[in-house]
Amino acid sequence: YGQLSGMVEPIFGVMGAIAVSIARPVLPYALAFAAGAMIYVVVDDIIPEANSSKNGKLATWGAIFGFLVMMILDVGLG
């Protein structure tokens, strides 16, 4: 049965390649939306949890500092 399930892989591989070629113009916007959603989920979950402990301000500043470092690296390294 393993060989039978592998027979459909080339068909869906071609279908996936066609879907990517059709969606290529939208891909940067979709990836930007996904990145923004991920940042929102992380910040929405981590910051309130960190503020409930004794080191809330330190955790918030750590998240801000980490974001700034990553932005500087992204701009600096391209």
DSSP file (Angstrom, degrees, kcal/mol; ACC not computed):
  #  RESIDUE AA STRUCTURE BP1 BP2  ACC     N-H-->O    O-->H-N    N-H-->O    O-->H-N    TCO  KAPPA ALPHA  PHI   PSI    X-CA   Y-CA   Z-CA
    1    1 A Y     >        0   0    0      0, 0.0     4,-1.9     0, 0.0     5,-0.2   0.000 360.0 360.0 360.0 -20.4    0.0    0.0    0.0
    2    2 A G  H  >  +     0   0    0      1,-0.2     4,-1.4     2,-0.2     5,-0.1   0.893 360.0  48.8 -64.9 -39.6    3.0    2.3    0.4
    3    3 A Q  H  > S+     0   0    0      1,-0.2     4,-0.8     2,-0.2    -1,-0.2   0.868 107.9  55.3 -68.2 -35.0    3.7    2.3   -3.3
    4    4 A L  H >4 S+     0   0    0      1,-0.2     3,-0.6     2,-0.2     4,-0.4   0.901 107.5  48.3 -64.8 -40.4    0.1    3.1   -4.0
    5    5 A S  H >< S+     0   0    0     -4,-1.9     3,-0.7     1,-0.2     4,-0.2   0.809 108.3  56.0 -70.6 -27.1    0.1    6.2   -1.8
    6    6 A G  H >< S+     0   0    0     -4,-1.4     3,-0.8     1,-0.2    -1,-0.2   0.649  90.4  74.6 -77.2 -14.6    3.4    7.3   -3.5
    7    7 A M  T << S+     0   0    0     -4,-0.8     4,-0.4    -3,-0.6    -1,-0.2   0.770  92.9  52.4 -70.1 -24.8    1.8    7.2   -7.0
    8    8 A V  T <> S+     0   0    0     -3,-0.7     4,-2.3    -4,-0.4     5,-0.3   0.601  86.8  85.8 -87.1  -9.9   -0.2   10.4   -6.3
    9    9 A E  H <> S+     0   0    0     -3,-0.8     4,-2.2    -4,-0.2    -1,-0.2   0.908  87.8  48.6 -61.4 -44.8    2.8   12.4   -5.3
   10   10 A P  H  > S+     0   0    0      0, 0.0     4,-2.1     0, 0.0    -1,-0.2   0.891 110.9  52.4 -62.6 -35.6    3.9   13.5   -8.8
   11   11 A I  H  > S+     0   0    0     -4,-0.4     4,-2.0     1,-0.2    -2,-0.2   0.951 114.3  40.4 -63.6 -48.7    0.3   14.6   -9.6
   12   12 A F  H  X S+     0   0    0     -4,-2.3     4,-2.3     1,-0.2    -1,-0.2   0.767 110.3  60.2 -75.0 -23.2    0.0   16.7   -6.5
   13   13 A G  H  X S+     0   0    0     -4,-2.2     4,-2.1    -5,-0.3    -1,-0.2   0.921 108.0  44.5 -64.4 -43.7    3.6   18.0   -7.0
   14   14 A V  H  X S+     0   0    0     -4,-2.1     4,-2.3     2,-0.2    -2,-0.2   0.903 112.8  51.6 -66.0 -41.5    2.6   19.4  -10.4
   15   15 A M  H  X S+     0   0    0     -4,-2.0     4,-2.3     1,-0.2    -2,-0.2   0.896 110.0  49.8 -62.9 -39.1   -0.6   20.8   -9.0
   16   16 A G  H  X S+     0   0    0     -4,-2.3     4,-2.3     2,-0.2    -2,-0.2   0.895 109.3  51.0 -65.5 -40.6    1.4   22.5   -6.2
   17   17 A A  H  X S+     0   0    0     -4,-2.1     4,-2.1     2,-0.2    -2,-0.2   0.893 111.0  48.5 -64.0 -39.5    3.9   24.0   -8.7
   18   18 A I  H  X S+     0   0    0     -4,-2.3     4,-1.9     2,-0.2    -2,-0.2   0.910 110.4  51.4 -65.7 -41.8    1.0   25.4  -10.7
   19   19 A A  H  X S+     0   0    0     -4,-2.3     4,-2.3     1,-0.2    -2,-0.2   0.891 110.1  49.4 -63.1 -39.2   -0.6   26.8   -7.6
   20   20 A V  H  X S+     0   0    0     -4,-2.3     4,-0.8     1,-0.2    -1,-0.2   0.905 109.5  51.1 -67.0 -40.8    2.7   28.6   -6.6
   21   21 A S  H  < S+     0   0    0     -4,-2.1     3,-0.2     1,-0.2    -1,-0.2   0.852 113.2  45.8 -66.5 -32.0    3.1   30.0  -10.1
   22   22 A I  H  < S+     0   0    0     -4,-1.9    -1,-0.2     1,-0.2    -2,-0.2   0.890 117.1  43.3 -73.8 -39.7   -0.5   31.4  -10.0
   23   23 A A  H >X S+     0   0    0     -4,-2.3     4,-1.2     1,-0.2     3,-0.9   0.411  82.3 104.8 -88.2   2.1   -0.1   32.8   -6.4
   24   24 A R  G >< S+     0   0    0     -4,-0.8     3,-0.5     1,-0.3    -1,-0.2   0.863  77.1  52.8 -55.3 -42.0    3.4   34.3   -7.0
   25   25 A P  G 34 S+     0   0    0      0, 0.0     4,-0.3     0, 0.0    -1,-0.3   0.823 114.7  42.5 -64.7 -27.5    2.2   37.9   -7.2
   26   26 A V  G <> S+     0   0    0     -3,-0.9     4,-2.3    -4,-0.2     3,-0.4   0.620  90.7  91.2 -90.5 -14.5    0.3   37.6   -3.9
   27   27 A L  H <X S+     0   0    0     -4,-1.2     4,-2.6    -3,-0.5     5,-0.2   0.860  82.4  51.1 -56.9 -45.6    3.1   35.7   -2.1
   28   28 A P  H  > S+     0   0    0      0, 0.0     4,-2.2     0, 0.0    -1,-0.2   0.904 113.4  46.3 -60.5 -38.6    5.0   38.7   -0.5
   29   29 A Y  H  > S+     0   0    0     -3,-0.4     4,-2.3    -4,-0.3    -2,-0.2   0.887 112.5  49.9 -69.9 -38.4    1.7   40.1    0.9
   30   30 A A  H  X S+     0   0    0     -4,-2.3     4,-2.3     2,-0.2    -1,-0.2   0.902 112.1  47.6 -66.2 -40.5    0.7   36.7    2.3
   31   31 A L  H  X S+     0   0    0     -4,-2.6     4,-2.4    -5,-0.2    -2,-0.2   0.887 111.5  50.7 -67.9 -38.2    4.1   36.2    3.9
   32   32 A A  H  X S+     0   0    0     -4,-2.2     4,-2.4    -5,-0.2    -2,-0.2   0.904 111.1  48.8 -64.8 -40.7    4.0   39.7    5.4
   33   33 A F  H  X S+     0   0    0     -4,-2.3     4,-2.4     2,-0.2    -2,-0.2   0.918 111.4  49.4 -63.4 -43.3    0.5   39.0    6.8
   34   34 A A  H  X S+     0   0    0     -4,-2.3     4,-2.1     2,-0.2    -2,-0.2   0.892 111.1  49.8 -63.9 -39.5    1.7   35.7    8.2
   35   35 A A  H  X S+     0   0    0     -4,-2.4     4,-2.4     2,-0.2    -2,-0.2   0.919 111.5  48.3 -65.5 -43.2    4.7   37.3    9.9
   36   36 A G  H  X S+     0   0    0     -4,-2.4     4,-2.3     1,-0.2    -2,-0.2   0.894 110.9  50.7 -63.6 -39.8    2.5   40.1   11.4
   37   37 A A  H  X S+     0   0    0     -4,-2.4     4,-2.4     2,-0.2    -1,-0.2   0.895 110.6  49.4 -64.5 -39.3    0.1   37.5   12.7
   38   38 A M  H  X S+     0   0    0     -4,-2.1     4,-2.4     2,-0.2    -2,-0.2   0.911 110.5  49.5 -66.8 -42.2    2.9   35.5   14.3
   39   39 A I  H  X S+     0   0    0     -4,-2.4     4,-2.7     1,-0.2     5,-0.3   0.917 111.4  50.3 -62.2 -42.3    4.4   38.6   15.9
   40   40 A Y  H  X S+     0   0    0     -4,-2.3     4,-3.0     1,-0.2     5,-0.2   0.930 110.8  48.2 -61.2 -46.0    0.9   39.5   17.3
   41   41 A V  H  X S+     0   0    0     -4,-2.4     4,-1.6     2,-0.2     5,-0.2   0.917 114.1  46.4 -62.4 -43.4    0.4   36.0   18.7
   42   42 A V  H  X S+     0   0    0     -4,-2.4     4,-3.1     2,-0.2     5,-0.4   0.946 117.0  42.5 -65.2 -48.1    3.8   36.0   20.4
   43   43 A V  H  X S+     0   0    0     -4,-2.7     4,-1.6     1,-0.2    -2,-0.2   0.905 113.6  52.3 -66.7 -40.6    3.5   39.5   21.8
   44   44 A D  H  < S+     0   0    0     -4,-3.0    -1,-0.2    -5,-0.3    -2,-0.2   0.812 119.4  35.8 -64.8 -30.0   -0.1   38.9   22.9
   45   45 A D  H  X S+     0   0    0     -4,-1.6     4,-0.9    -5,-0.2    -2,-0.2   0.862 122.2  40.2 -90.9 -40.5    0.8   35.7   24.7
   46   46 A I  H  X S+     0   0    0     -4,-3.1     4,-2.7    -5,-0.2     5,-0.2   0.921 108.5  54.9 -81.5 -45.5    4.3   36.6   26.1
   47   47 A I  H  X S+     0   0    0     -4,-1.6     4,-2.4    -5,-0.4     5,-0.2   0.931 110.5  43.8 -62.2 -49.7    4.0   40.2   27.3
   48   48 A P  H  > S+     0   0    0      0, 0.0     4,-1.1     0, 0.0    -1,-0.2   0.898 115.2  50.3 -62.7 -36.4    1.0   39.7   29.6
   49   49 A E  H  < S+     0   0    0     -4,-0.9     4,-0.3     1,-0.2     3,-0.3   0.898 112.3  47.0 -66.5 -38.8    2.4   36.5   31.0
   50   50 A A  H >< S+     0   0    0     -4,-2.7     3,-1.1     1,-0.2    -1,-0.2   0.861 108.3  55.8 -70.3 -34.9    5.7   38.2   31.7
   51   51 A N  H 3< S+     0   0    0     -4,-2.4     5,-0.3     1,-0.3    -1,-0.2   0.723  96.9  64.6 -70.8 -20.1    4.0   41.2   33.3
   52   52 A S  T 3< S+     0   0    0     -4,-1.1    -1,-0.3    -3,-0.3    -2,-0.2   0.647  98.4  67.0 -76.7 -13.1    2.3   38.9   35.8
   53   53 A S  S X  S-     0   0    0     -3,-1.1     3,-0.7    -4,-0.3    -3,-0.0  -0.317 102.9 -96.3 -95.2-175.6    5.7   38.0   37.3
   54   54 A K  T 3  S+     0   0    0      1,-0.2     3,-0.3    -2,-0.1     2,-0.1   0.769 118.6  55.6 -72.6 -26.0    8.1   40.1   39.2
   55   55 A N  T 3>  +     0   0    0      1,-0.2     4,-2.2    -5,-0.2    -1,-0.2  -0.210  66.1 131.3-102.9  42.1   10.2   41.0   36.1
   56   56 A G  H <> S+     0   0    0     -3,-0.7     4,-2.2    -5,-0.3    -1,-0.2   0.924  73.6  44.2 -63.2 -47.9    7.5   42.4   33.9
   57   57 A K  H  > S+     0   0    0     -3,-0.3     4,-2.6     1,-0.2     5,-0.2   0.888 113.0  52.5 -67.0 -37.7    9.2   45.5   32.8
   58   58 A L  H  > S+     0   0    0      1,-0.2     4,-2.2     2,-0.2    -1,-0.2   0.907 110.3  48.3 -63.5 -41.3   12.5   43.7   32.2
   59   59 A A  H  X S+     0   0    0     -4,-2.2     4,-2.1     2,-0.2    -2,-0.2   0.895 111.6  49.8 -66.5 -39.8   10.7   41.2   30.0
   60   60 A T  H  X S+     0   0    0     -4,-2.2     4,-2.2     2,-0.2    -2,-0.2   0.935 112.9  45.7 -64.4 -45.7    8.9   43.9   28.0
   61   61 A W  H  X S+     0   0    0     -4,-2.6     4,-2.8     1,-0.2    -1,-0.2   0.850 110.4  55.3 -66.2 -33.2   12.2   45.8   27.5
   62   62 A G  H  X S+     0   0    0     -4,-2.2     4,-2.5    -5,-0.2    -1,-0.2   0.900 108.2  47.8 -64.5 -40.2   13.8   42.5   26.5
   63   63 A A  H  X S+     0   0    0     -4,-2.1     4,-2.1     2,-0.2    -2,-0.2   0.909 113.9  47.1 -66.2 -41.7   11.2   41.9   23.8
   64   64 A I  H  X S+     0   0    0     -4,-2.2     4,-2.5     2,-0.2    -2,-0.2   0.928 113.3  48.4 -64.8 -44.7   11.5   45.5   22.5
   65   65 A F  H  X S+     0   0    0     -4,-2.8     4,-2.6     1,-0.2    -2,-0.2   0.910 111.1  50.4 -62.7 -43.0   15.3   45.2   22.5
   66   66 A G  H  X S+     0   0    0     -4,-2.5     4,-2.2     2,-0.2    -1,-0.2   0.896 110.4  49.9 -62.2 -40.3   15.2   41.8   20.7
   67   67 A F  H  X S+     0   0    0     -4,-2.1     4,-2.3     2,-0.2    -2,-0.2   0.924 111.2  49.0 -63.0 -44.4   12.9   43.3   18.1
   68   68 A L  H  X S+     0   0    0     -4,-2.5     4,-2.6     2,-0.2    -2,-0.2   0.906 109.9  51.2 -63.2 -41.5   15.2   46.2   17.5
   69   69 A V  H  X S+     0   0    0     -4,-2.6     4,-2.5     1,-0.2    -1,-0.2   0.924 111.0  48.2 -61.3 -44.0   18.2   44.0   17.2
   70   70 A M  H  X S+     0   0    0     -4,-2.2     4,-2.3     2,-0.2    -1,-0.2   0.881 111.5  49.8 -66.2 -37.1   16.5   41.8   14.6
   71   71 A M  H  X S+     0   0    0     -4,-2.3     4,-2.5     2,-0.2     5,-0.2   0.912 111.2  49.2 -66.6 -41.4   15.4   44.9   12.6
   72   72 A I  H  X S+     0   0    0     -4,-2.6     4,-3.0     1,-0.2     5,-0.2   0.922 112.9  47.3 -63.2 -43.4   18.9   46.3   12.7
   73   73 A L  H  X S+     0   0    0     -4,-2.5     4,-2.6     2,-0.2     5,-0.3   0.894 111.7  51.1 -64.4 -39.0   20.3   43.0   11.5
   74   74 A D  H  X S+     0   0    0     -4,-2.3     4,-1.1    -5,-0.2    -2,-0.2   0.925 116.4  39.4 -64.8 -44.1   17.7   42.8    8.8
   75   75 A V  H  < S+     0   0    0     -4,-2.5    -2,-0.2     2,-0.2    -1,-0.2   0.907 119.4  46.9 -71.8 -41.2   18.4   46.2    7.5
   76   76 A G  H  < S+     0   0    0     -4,-3.0    -2,-0.2    -5,-0.2    -3,-0.2   0.877 121.2  34.4 -70.4 -38.3   22.1   45.9    7.9
   77   77 A L  H  <        0   0    0     -4,-2.6    -1,-0.2    -5,-0.2    -2,-0.2   0.569 360.0 360.0 -95.4 -10.2   22.6   42.5    6.3
   78   78 A G     <        0   0    0     -4,-1.1    -3,-0.1    -5,-0.3    -4,-0.1   0.480 360.0 360.0  77.7 360.0   19.8   42.9    3.7
